[in-house]
Structures are given as structure tokens and as C-alpha cells.
Amino acid sequence: MAVKADIFLDRNSDFTTTIKVVDTSGDSVDISGYTVNAVIKSTYSNAQINTSSSSTLAFTAVAASNGDLTLSLTDTQTAFLIGDKRYVYDVKVSDGSSTNTKLVEGVLHCRNNVS
């Protein structure tokens, strides 16, 4: 079962976060060879992230041998989000065989900037 975690970010700003992937013993998992799919949607059933887009927005994901999974969005990408709105996201990994695992899911809170 995936871990639930909310993300808070500012619209029009770069965003980066790191997820530590560990096994049931707490040891880091080498995920460097895994394929990562990290997607943001308006709702679970609607991929449209704003009124002018018909697609999802994906994090740039970098997986490392020490278990760190870094997710990032540029300021240009966060500009597509609507400020003061909630989105849903999830992060799934695949080891290249038939094993697909959802690591984390939650709500992404996008805040407007004052300046």
C-alpha cells in the first residue's frame, strides 16, 4: 500500500522534494534501474490540470542507488497549475518486469504568490 503524503508548492516557482525508498527493514532500496511515473491530475478521474490543458502534468523524477527518488517541477511547469487549488498525484515505479508499485500518493496544494 502506498504512503500518503501531501505536497505544498508555490505557483510559478521551482519545486523539488526527495522521497526515501526503504524496504520493510528500513534499508535503502536501489531504485536506479527502475522506471518512475509521477503524475499530477486535477482529480482522480480528470487529467486536465487547467482550463486550457487536456493532459496531466508529470514530475521530473530521478532515481538513485541509495534509495533517494527526487521529484521536481520547474517554475514554467508550476505556472500551468491554478493557484489556491488542490490536485491529486501519485508516484509509481516499475522494475522492468511485471512488478509495478505505487510508492506514494496524496494531495498537491498549489498556492498563489503574493509578488
PESUL-V111461 format. One record per backbone hydrogen bond with DSSP energy under -1.0 kcal/mol. NH is the residue of the N-H (numbers start at 1). CO is the residue of the C=O. If there is no record, write none. Layout:
nh/co
NH/CO
NH/CO
//
This chain:
nh/co
3/103
5/105
7/107
9/109
11/111
13/10
15/73
17/71
19/69
21/67
23/27
26/23
29/21
31/64
34/31
35/94
37/92
39/90
40/57
41/88
43/46
53/50
57/40
59/38
60/72
62/70
64/68
67/64
69/19
70/62
71/17
72/60
73/15
78/74
79/75
80/77
84/110
85/110
87/108
88/41
89/106
90/39
91/104
92/37
93/101
94/35
95/99
101/93
103/91
104/91
105/3
106/89
108/87
109/7
110/85
111/9
//
